[in-house]
Amino acid sequence: MSGSGTTSGGRAPRSLAMANVLVAGLALGYLARENREVLVAHLPALSLVVLVVVVFVVAAGRTLLRASHHVENILDAEFGPDRRR
């Protein structure tokens, strides 16, 4: 089933992801401009929340990468390293 349409790369998924990031950035910029006083008043708490979110995202990324490598090792052991063409 080599032609299943599930590819890990390509222009369309990357373009869609970049468009999503652009829209999210524009929306956050608009909200920050509209609520500038609130952001300045609560800057320490918001900074702490951003730090916690970044640490969580990095940890989740590392965990997913480690799990991916683990699955690849299992599949290589089961089917051999020549299973990927």
Biopython code that builds the backbone (N, CA, C, O; Angstrom):
import numpy as np
from Bio.PDB.StructureBuilder import StructureBuilder

atoms = [
    (1, "MET", "N", (0.827, -1.167, 0.000)),
    (1, "MET", "CA", (0.000, 0.000, 0.000)),
    (1, "MET", "C", (0.878, 1.239, 0.000)),
    (1, "MET", "O", (0.805, 2.065, 0.910)),
    (2, "SER", "N", (1.698, 1.361, -1.013)),
    (2, "SER", "CA", (2.656, 2.456, -1.051)),
    (2, "SER", "C", (2.028, 3.764, -1.496)),
    (2, "SER", "O", (2.593, 4.822, -1.218)),
    (3, "GLY", "N", (0.916, 3.744, -2.157)),
    (3, "GLY", "CA", (0.291, 4.962, -2.647)),
    (3, "GLY", "C", (-0.887, 5.395, -1.800)),
    (3, "GLY", "O", (-1.907, 5.816, -2.346)),
    (4, "SER", "N", (-0.783, 5.306, -0.493)),
    (4, "SER", "CA", (-1.919, 5.602, 0.373)),
    (4, "SER", "C", (-2.182, 7.083, 0.540)),
    (4, "SER", "O", (-3.217, 7.459, 1.090)),
    (5, "GLY", "N", (-1.265, 7.951, 0.076)),
    (5, "GLY", "CA", (-1.498, 9.386, 0.168)),
    (5, "GLY", "C", (-1.028, 10.004, 1.461)),
    (5, "GLY", "O", (-1.202, 11.206, 1.667)),
    (6, "THR", "N", (-0.437, 9.217, 2.337)),
    (6, "THR", "CA", (0.069, 9.772, 3.590)),
    (6, "THR", "C", (1.554, 10.010, 3.438)),
    (6, "THR", "O", (2.360, 9.083, 3.522)),
    (7, "THR", "N", (1.905, 11.261, 3.212)),
    (7, "THR", "CA", (3.307, 11.605, 3.071)),
    (7, "THR", "C", (3.713, 12.483, 4.236)),
    (7, "THR", "O", (2.888, 13.210, 4.788)),
    (8, "SER", "N", (4.978, 12.419, 4.614)),
    (8, "SER", "CA", (5.452, 13.187, 5.746)),
    (8, "SER", "C", (5.831, 14.601, 5.350)),
    (8, "SER", "O", (5.986, 15.457, 6.221)),
    (9, "GLY", "N", (5.984, 14.869, 4.076)),
    (9, "GLY", "CA", (6.374, 16.204, 3.654)),
    (9, "GLY", "C", (5.489, 16.689, 2.530)),
    (9, "GLY", "O", (4.489, 16.061, 2.186)),
    (10, "GLY", "N", (5.870, 17.806, 1.971)),
    (10, "GLY", "CA", (5.101, 18.340, 0.858)),
    (10, "GLY", "C", (4.821, 19.808, 1.072)),
    (10, "GLY", "O", (4.959, 20.342, 2.173)),
    (11, "ARG", "N", (4.422, 20.450, -0.024)),
    (11, "ARG", "CA", (4.175, 21.892, 0.042)),
    (11, "ARG", "C", (2.838, 22.226, 0.668)),
    (11, "ARG", "O", (2.738, 23.193, 1.424)),
    (12, "ALA", "N", (1.807, 21.447, 0.371)),
    (12, "ALA", "CA", (0.464, 21.789, 0.850)),
    (12, "ALA", "C", (0.366, 21.790, 2.378)),
    (12, "ALA", "O", (-0.131, 22.766, 2.939)),
    (13, "PRO", "N", (0.815, 20.749, 3.073)),
    (13, "PRO", "CA", (0.719, 20.791, 4.540)),
    (13, "PRO", "C", (1.550, 21.914, 5.141)),
    (13, "PRO", "O", (1.136, 22.551, 6.110)),
    (14, "ARG", "N", (2.722, 22.155, 4.566)),
    (14, "ARG", "CA", (3.577, 23.223, 5.084)),
    (14, "ARG", "C", (2.949, 24.589, 4.872)),
    (14, "ARG", "O", (2.993, 25.445, 5.756)),
    (15, "SER", "N", (2.369, 24.790, 3.704)),
    (15, "SER", "CA", (1.713, 26.059, 3.409)),
    (15, "SER", "C", (0.518, 26.284, 4.326)),
    (15, "SER", "O", (0.302, 27.394, 4.813)),
    (16, "LEU", "N", (-0.251, 25.237, 4.560)),
    (16, "LEU", "CA", (-1.397, 25.347, 5.447)),
    (16, "LEU", "C", (-0.959, 25.665, 6.870)),
    (16, "LEU", "O", (-1.585, 26.481, 7.546)),
    (17, "ALA", "N", (0.103, 25.031, 7.323)),
    (17, "ALA", "CA", (0.617, 25.297, 8.669)),
    (17, "ALA", "C", (1.115, 26.738, 8.783)),
    (17, "ALA", "O", (0.879, 27.397, 9.795)),
    (18, "MET", "N", (1.799, 27.227, 7.755)),
    (18, "MET", "CA", (2.290, 28.600, 7.797)),
    (18, "MET", "C", (1.122, 29.589, 7.768)),
    (18, "MET", "O", (1.179, 30.626, 8.428)),
    (19, "ALA", "N", (0.078, 29.285, 7.021)),
    (19, "ALA", "CA", (-1.101, 30.154, 6.998)),
    (19, "ALA", "C", (-1.769, 30.180, 8.369)),
    (19, "ALA", "O", (-2.211, 31.235, 8.824)),
    (20, "ASN", "N", (-1.845, 29.039, 9.022)),
    (20, "ASN", "CA", (-2.422, 28.981, 10.365)),
    (20, "ASN", "C", (-1.609, 29.812, 11.344)),
    (20, "ASN", "O", (-2.174, 30.527, 12.172)),
    (21, "VAL", "N", (-0.286, 29.724, 11.256)),
    (21, "VAL", "CA", (0.582, 30.497, 12.142)),
    (21, "VAL", "C", (0.404, 31.995, 11.878)),
    (21, "VAL", "O", (0.369, 32.791, 12.816)),
    (22, "LEU", "N", (0.293, 32.372, 10.620)),
    (22, "LEU", "CA", (0.103, 33.781, 10.279)),
    (22, "LEU", "C", (-1.219, 34.313, 10.831)),
    (22, "LEU", "O", (-1.256, 35.402, 11.403)),
    (23, "VAL", "N", (-2.288, 33.564, 10.668)),
    (23, "VAL", "CA", (-3.595, 33.992, 11.165)),
    (23, "VAL", "C", (-3.581, 34.079, 12.688)),
    (23, "VAL", "O", (-4.108, 35.033, 13.261)),
    (24, "ALA", "N", (-2.984, 33.093, 13.342)),
    (24, "ALA", "CA", (-2.904, 33.130, 14.803)),
    (24, "ALA", "C", (-2.084, 34.332, 15.268)),
    (24, "ALA", "O", (-2.458, 35.000, 16.232)),
    (25, "GLY", "N", (-0.986, 34.606, 14.602)),
    (25, "GLY", "CA", (-0.167, 35.764, 14.961)),
    (25, "GLY", "C", (-0.903, 37.073, 14.773)),
    (25, "GLY", "O", (-0.813, 37.963, 15.619)),
    (26, "LEU", "N", (-1.637, 37.204, 13.665)),
    (26, "LEU", "CA", (-2.417, 38.416, 13.439)),
    (26, "LEU", "C", (-3.508, 38.585, 14.500)),
    (26, "LEU", "O", (-3.738, 39.690, 14.991)),
    (27, "ALA", "N", (-4.170, 37.495, 14.844)),
    (27, "ALA", "CA", (-5.223, 37.563, 15.858)),
    (27, "ALA", "C", (-4.644, 37.938, 17.215)),
    (27, "ALA", "O", (-5.214, 38.766, 17.925)),
    (28, "LEU", "N", (-3.518, 37.336, 17.581)),
    (28, "LEU", "CA", (-2.899, 37.679, 18.863)),
    (28, "LEU", "C", (-2.402, 39.112, 18.876)),
    (28, "LEU", "O", (-2.503, 39.791, 19.898)),
    (29, "GLY", "N", (-1.872, 39.578, 17.771)),
    (29, "GLY", "CA", (-1.444, 40.971, 17.683)),
    (29, "GLY", "C", (-2.605, 41.932, 17.847)),
    (29, "GLY", "O", (-2.484, 42.943, 18.539)),
    (30, "TYR", "N", (-3.721, 41.628, 17.220)),
    (30, "TYR", "CA", (-4.915, 42.471, 17.355)),
    (30, "TYR", "C", (-5.400, 42.495, 18.798)),
    (30, "TYR", "O", (-5.716, 43.555, 19.337)),
    (31, "LEU", "N", (-5.459, 41.311, 19.424)),
    (31, "LEU", "CA", (-5.913, 41.250, 20.816)),
    (31, "LEU", "C", (-4.961, 41.992, 21.747)),
    (31, "LEU", "O", (-5.402, 42.654, 22.686)),
    (32, "ALA", "N", (-3.665, 41.887, 21.493)),
    (32, "ALA", "CA", (-2.688, 42.586, 22.328)),
    (32, "ALA", "C", (-2.849, 44.097, 22.175)),
    (32, "ALA", "O", (-2.725, 44.832, 23.154)),
    (33, "ARG", "N", (-3.120, 44.558, 20.977)),
    (33, "ARG", "CA", (-3.291, 46.001, 20.767)),
    (33, "ARG", "C", (-4.558, 46.510, 21.445)),
    (33, "ARG", "O", (-4.572, 47.603, 22.011)),
    (34, "GLU", "N", (-5.610, 45.720, 21.383)),
    (34, "GLU", "CA", (-6.873, 46.122, 21.988)),
    (34, "GLU", "C", (-6.832, 46.086, 23.517)),
    (34, "GLU", "O", (-7.548, 46.847, 24.169)),
    (35, "ASN", "N", (-6.013, 45.221, 24.088)),
    (35, "ASN", "CA", (-5.984, 45.023, 25.542)),
    (35, "ASN", "C", (-4.618, 45.368, 26.118)),
    (35, "ASN", "O", (-4.133, 44.675, 27.011)),
    (36, "ARG", "N", (-4.006, 46.407, 25.631)),
    (36, "ARG", "CA", (-2.655, 46.781, 26.048)),
    (36, "ARG", "C", (-2.567, 47.051, 27.553)),
    (36, "ARG", "O", (-1.607, 46.625, 28.195)),
    (37, "GLU", "N", (-3.553, 47.752, 28.127)),
    (37, "GLU", "CA", (-3.509, 48.086, 29.553)),
    (37, "GLU", "C", (-3.552, 46.837, 30.427)),
    (37, "GLU", "O", (-2.848, 46.744, 31.433)),
    (38, "VAL", "N", (-4.378, 45.888, 30.035)),
    (38, "VAL", "CA", (-4.493, 44.645, 30.800)),
    (38, "VAL", "C", (-3.179, 43.866, 30.726)),
    (38, "VAL", "O", (-2.730, 43.313, 31.731)),
    (39, "LEU", "N", (-2.566, 43.819, 29.551)),
    (39, "LEU", "CA", (-1.311, 43.098, 29.393)),
    (39, "LEU", "C", (-0.209, 43.712, 30.248)),
    (39, "LEU", "O", (0.555, 42.993, 30.893)),
    (40, "VAL", "N", (-0.127, 45.037, 30.253)),
    (40, "VAL", "CA", (0.903, 45.707, 31.038)),
    (40, "VAL", "C", (0.660, 45.501, 32.529)),
    (40, "VAL", "O", (1.611, 45.321, 33.290)),
    (41, "ALA", "N", (-0.589, 45.525, 32.949)),
    (41, "ALA", "CA", (-0.914, 45.362, 34.369)),
    (41, "ALA", "C", (-0.631, 43.948, 34.868)),
    (41, "ALA", "O", (-0.312, 43.761, 36.042)),
    (42, "HIS", "N", (-0.743, 42.961, 34.000)),
    (42, "HIS", "CA", (-0.568, 41.557, 34.416)),
    (42, "HIS", "C", (0.648, 40.908, 33.767)),
    (42, "HIS", "O", (0.659, 39.696, 33.549)),
    (43, "LEU", "N", (1.648, 41.682, 33.462)),
    (43, "LEU", "CA", (2.814, 41.166, 32.750)),
    (43, "LEU", "C", (3.533, 40.023, 33.466)),
    (43, "LEU", "O", (3.880, 39.041, 32.810)),
    (44, "PRO", "N", (3.780, 40.101, 34.798)),
    (44, "PRO", "CA", (4.478, 38.973, 35.445)),
    (44, "PRO", "C", (3.715, 37.652, 35.354)),
    (44, "PRO", "O", (4.309, 36.607, 35.088)),
    (45, "ALA", "N", (2.412, 37.696, 35.571)),
    (45, "ALA", "CA", (1.620, 36.464, 35.508)),
    (45, "ALA", "C", (1.584, 35.917, 34.087)),
    (45, "ALA", "O", (1.696, 34.709, 33.881)),
    (46, "LEU", "N", (1.429, 36.798, 33.113)),
    (46, "LEU", "CA", (1.404, 36.345, 31.724)),
    (46, "LEU", "C", (2.760, 35.790, 31.295)),
    (46, "LEU", "O", (2.821, 34.815, 30.545)),
    (47, "SER", "N", (3.830, 36.393, 31.759)),
    (47, "SER", "CA", (5.163, 35.879, 31.437)),
    (47, "SER", "C", (5.362, 34.489, 32.000)),
    (47, "SER", "O", (5.937, 33.624, 31.340)),
    (48, "LEU", "N", (4.890, 34.271, 33.213)),
    (48, "LEU", "CA", (5.000, 32.946, 33.818)),
    (48, "LEU", "C", (4.180, 31.921, 33.049)),
    (48, "LEU", "O", (4.631, 30.792, 32.851)),
    (49, "VAL", "N", (2.986, 32.296, 32.614)),
    (49, "VAL", "CA", (2.144, 31.384, 31.838)),
    (49, "VAL", "C", (2.813, 31.042, 30.513)),
    (49, "VAL", "O", (2.817, 29.882, 30.099)),
    (50, "VAL", "N", (3.377, 32.044, 29.846)),
    (50, "VAL", "CA", (4.062, 31.791, 28.574)),
    (50, "VAL", "C", (5.247, 30.859, 28.792)),
    (50, "VAL", "O", (5.471, 29.952, 27.990)),
    (51, "LEU", "N", (6.001, 31.064, 29.853)),
    (51, "LEU", "CA", (7.147, 30.192, 30.148)),
    (51, "LEU", "C", (6.697, 28.756, 30.380)),
    (51, "LEU", "O", (7.312, 27.821, 29.866)),
    (52, "VAL", "N", (5.638, 28.578, 31.143)),
    (52, "VAL", "CA", (5.131, 27.225, 31.418)),
    (52, "VAL", "C", (4.648, 26.561, 30.126)),
    (52, "VAL", "O", (4.896, 25.375, 29.911)),
    (53, "VAL", "N", (3.971, 27.309, 29.277)),
    (53, "VAL", "CA", (3.478, 26.746, 28.012)),
    (53, "VAL", "C", (4.643, 26.345, 27.111)),
    (53, "VAL", "O", (4.608, 25.281, 26.492)),
    (54, "VAL", "N", (5.672, 27.182, 27.032)),
    (54, "VAL", "CA", (6.831, 26.858, 26.195)),
    (54, "VAL", "C", (7.530, 25.606, 26.717)),
    (54, "VAL", "O", (7.903, 24.733, 25.933)),
    (55, "VAL", "N", (7.709, 25.513, 28.030)),
    (55, "VAL", "CA", (8.338, 24.323, 28.610)),
    (55, "VAL", "C", (7.492, 23.082, 28.322)),
    (55, "VAL", "O", (8.034, 22.024, 27.999)),
    (56, "PHE", "N", (6.184, 23.204, 28.437)),
    (56, "PHE", "CA", (5.297, 22.076, 28.157)),
    (56, "PHE", "C", (5.384, 21.645, 26.700)),
    (56, "PHE", "O", (5.440, 20.450, 26.411)),
    (57, "VAL", "N", (5.396, 22.595, 25.790)),
    (57, "VAL", "CA", (5.463, 22.274, 24.359)),
    (57, "VAL", "C", (6.792, 21.602, 24.017)),
    (57, "VAL", "O", (6.820, 20.645, 23.243)),
    (58, "VAL", "N", (7.879, 22.089, 24.581)),
    (58, "VAL", "CA", (9.187, 21.476, 24.324)),
    (58, "VAL", "C", (9.223, 20.053, 24.883)),
    (58, "VAL", "O", (9.711, 19.136, 24.223)),
    (59, "ALA", "N", (8.710, 19.875, 26.091)),
    (59, "ALA", "CA", (8.693, 18.532, 26.684)),
    (59, "ALA", "C", (7.805, 17.582, 25.876)),
    (59, "ALA", "O", (8.162, 16.422, 25.672)),
    (60, "ALA", "N", (6.663, 18.067, 25.421)),
    (60, "ALA", "CA", (5.781, 17.225, 24.618)),
    (60, "ALA", "C", (6.436, 16.867, 23.287)),
    (60, "ALA", "O", (6.312, 15.735, 22.821)),
    (61, "GLY", "N", (7.124, 17.812, 22.679)),
    (61, "GLY", "CA", (7.830, 17.536, 21.428)),
    (61, "GLY", "C", (8.909, 16.496, 21.602)),
    (61, "GLY", "O", (9.054, 15.595, 20.775)),
    (62, "ARG", "N", (9.668, 16.617, 22.678)),
    (62, "ARG", "CA", (10.718, 15.621, 22.937)),
    (62, "ARG", "C", (10.121, 14.244, 23.197)),
    (62, "ARG", "O", (10.655, 13.235, 22.736)),
    (63, "THR", "N", (9.020, 14.200, 23.931)),
    (63, "THR", "CA", (8.366, 12.917, 24.214)),
    (63, "THR", "C", (7.851, 12.282, 22.927)),
    (63, "THR", "O", (8.017, 11.080, 22.720)),
    (64, "LEU", "N", (7.231, 13.073, 22.069)),
    (64, "LEU", "CA", (6.738, 12.532, 20.802)),
    (64, "LEU", "C", (7.880, 12.073, 19.907)),
    (64, "LEU", "O", (7.762, 11.052, 19.229)),
    (65, "LEU", "N", (8.976, 12.809, 19.898)),
    (65, "LEU", "CA", (10.132, 12.404, 19.100)),
    (65, "LEU", "C", (10.726, 11.097, 19.623)),
    (65, "LEU", "O", (11.084, 10.214, 18.845)),
    (66, "ARG", "N", (10.826, 10.983, 20.941)),
    (66, "ARG", "CA", (11.341, 9.756, 21.544)),
    (66, "ARG", "C", (10.423, 8.570, 21.233)),
    (66, "ARG", "O", (10.901, 7.476, 20.934)),
    (67, "ALA", "N", (9.107, 8.787, 21.304)),
    (67, "ALA", "CA", (8.149, 7.723, 20.987)),
    (67, "ALA", "C", (8.251, 7.326, 19.518)),
    (67, "ALA", "O", (8.142, 6.147, 19.183)),
    (68, "SER", "N", (8.460, 8.303, 18.645)),
    (68, "SER", "CA", (8.604, 8.016, 17.224)),
    (68, "SER", "C", (9.837, 7.153, 16.968)),
    (68, "SER", "O", (9.785, 6.193, 16.198)),
    (69, "HIS", "N", (10.934, 7.499, 17.614)),
    (69, "HIS", "CA", (12.150, 6.695, 17.450)),
    (69, "HIS", "C", (11.944, 5.282, 17.997)),
    (69, "HIS", "O", (12.436, 4.309, 17.425)),
    (70, "HIS", "N", (11.221, 5.180, 19.098)),
    (70, "HIS", "CA", (10.958, 3.868, 19.689)),
    (70, "HIS", "C", (10.124, 3.005, 18.729)),
    (70, "HIS", "O", (10.419, 1.825, 18.539)),
    (71, "VAL", "N", (9.102, 3.588, 18.137)),
    (71, "VAL", "CA", (8.264, 2.856, 17.183)),
    (71, "VAL", "C", (9.083, 2.462, 15.957)),
    (71, "VAL", "O", (8.957, 1.341, 15.464)),
    (72, "GLU", "N", (9.922, 3.375, 15.460)),
    (72, "GLU", "CA", (10.777, 3.059, 14.308)),
    (72, "GLU", "C", (11.707, 1.899, 14.634)),
    (72, "GLU", "O", (11.906, 1.020, 13.796)),
    (73, "ASN", "N", (12.280, 1.878, 15.831)),
    (73, "ASN", "CA", (13.165, 0.775, 16.221)),
    (73, "ASN", "C", (12.414, -0.543, 16.286)),
    (73, "ASN", "O", (12.937, -1.580, 15.877)),
    (74, "ILE", "N", (11.199, -0.507, 16.796)),
    (74, "ILE", "CA", (10.386, -1.731, 16.857)),
    (74, "ILE", "C", (10.066, -2.223, 15.449)),
    (74, "ILE", "O", (10.184, -3.415, 15.169)),
    (75, "LEU", "N", (9.664, -1.322, 14.568)),
    (75, "LEU", "CA", (9.334, -1.715, 13.200)),
    (75, "LEU", "C", (10.567, -2.213, 12.451)),
    (75, "LEU", "O", (10.470, -3.160, 11.671)),
    (76, "ASP", "N", (11.733, -1.586, 12.679)),
    (76, "ASP", "CA", (12.960, -2.067, 12.047)),
    (76, "ASP", "C", (13.325, -3.460, 12.543)),
    (76, "ASP", "O", (13.775, -4.302, 11.766)),
    (77, "ALA", "N", (13.133, -3.700, 13.835)),
    (77, "ALA", "CA", (13.438, -5.026, 14.378)),
    (77, "ALA", "C", (12.469, -6.074, 13.843)),
    (77, "ALA", "O", (12.853, -7.221, 13.614)),
    (78, "GLU", "N", (11.228, -5.685, 13.647)),
    (78, "GLU", "CA", (10.215, -6.635, 13.207)),
    (78, "GLU", "C", (10.287, -6.902, 11.705)),
    (78, "GLU", "O", (10.209, -8.054, 11.276)),
    (79, "PHE", "N", (10.435, -5.854, 10.907)),
    (79, "PHE", "CA", (10.364, -5.998, 9.456)),
    (79, "PHE", "C", (11.690, -5.778, 8.746)),
    (79, "PHE", "O", (11.781, -6.013, 7.541)),
    (80, "GLY", "N", (12.702, -5.340, 9.444)),
    (80, "GLY", "CA", (13.996, -5.087, 8.829)),
    (80, "GLY", "C", (14.114, -3.643, 8.387)),
    (80, "GLY", "O", (13.111, -2.986, 8.108)),
    (81, "PRO", "N", (15.351, -3.146, 8.322)),
    (81, "PRO", "CA", (15.544, -1.742, 7.961)),
    (81, "PRO", "C", (15.214, -1.434, 6.504)),
    (81, "PRO", "O", (15.101, -0.264, 6.137)),
    (82, "ASP", "N", (15.056, -2.465, 5.660)),
    (82, "ASP", "CA", (14.751, -2.215, 4.241)),
    (82, "ASP", "C", (13.259, -2.066, 3.981)),
    (82, "ASP", "O", (12.848, -2.033, 2.821)),
    (83, "ARG", "N", (12.428, -1.974, 5.026)),
    (83, "ARG", "CA", (10.983, -1.812, 4.862)),
    (83, "ARG", "C", (10.622, -0.445, 4.296)),
    (83, "ARG", "O", (9.573, -0.290, 3.671)),
    (84, "ARG", "N", (11.491, 0.554, 4.511)),
    (84, "ARG", "CA", (11.257, 1.909, 3.992)),
    (84, "ARG", "C", (11.882, 2.024, 2.612)),
    (84, "ARG", "O", (13.084, 1.818, 2.450)),
    (85, "ARG", "N", (11.083, 2.346, 1.636)),
    (85, "ARG", "CA", (11.612, 2.475, 0.278)),
    (85, "ARG", "C", (11.521, 3.882, -0.187)),
    (85, "ARG", "O", (11.918, 4.189, -1.311)),
]
sb = StructureBuilder()
sb.init_structure("model")
sb.init_model(0)
sb.init_chain("A")
sb.init_seg("    ")
for serial, (resi, resn, name, xyz) in enumerate(atoms, 1):
    if name == "N":
        sb.init_residue(resn, " ", resi, " ")
    sb.init_atom(name, np.array(xyz, "f"), 0.0, 1.0, " ", f" {name:<3s}", serial, name[0])
structure = sb.get_structure()
